[in-house]
Amino acid sequence: MSKFGDLINSHVPVLIDFYTEWNEQSISMHPIIKDVAAALGDKAKVIKIDIDKNQELAEALRVKGLPTLMIYKDGQMVWRQSGELDANTLISLVKEQL
C-alpha cells in the first residue's frame, strides 16, 4: 500500500487503470490507455494496475466493475469511473487537473 501512496502523491495528475487480463472491457481499454499516455507525455502519469496481482489494493479502493479508472492529484482522488471510455474523453478529464 505504501508504494501506491508514492504513486499517487504527485503534483501531476495520475490516471490509473485497474484491469484484469480475463475481462473483455479491460483488454479493449489497453490500446486506449496507451494512446492517452502517448498524448499526455510527461504532463501526467498513466499507470495500469492488475487487480489479480493487487487484490488488497483493489479491495481497499472498492474496485468492483472493470475497468475502473481513477485520477489522483496530490494524493487525492479527484475522479473515478467504471467502464470503458474513449481516449479523447480521458485526455480531457486528465487535462482538467493540470
Number of C-alpha atoms within 10 A of each C-alpha: 10 6 7 10 11 10 16 22 15 16 14 18 26 26 27 21 23 23 25 18 11 9 12 12 17 20 15 12 19 14 11 17 22 14 16 23 20 11 14 15 11 10 15 23 20 20 17 15 15 15 19 13 10 12 12 12 14 18 11 9 9 10 18 11 15 20 26 20 22 18 24 23 20 14 17 14 14 15 14 12 14 15 12 16 15 12 18 13 11 18 18 12 16 26 14 8 16 11
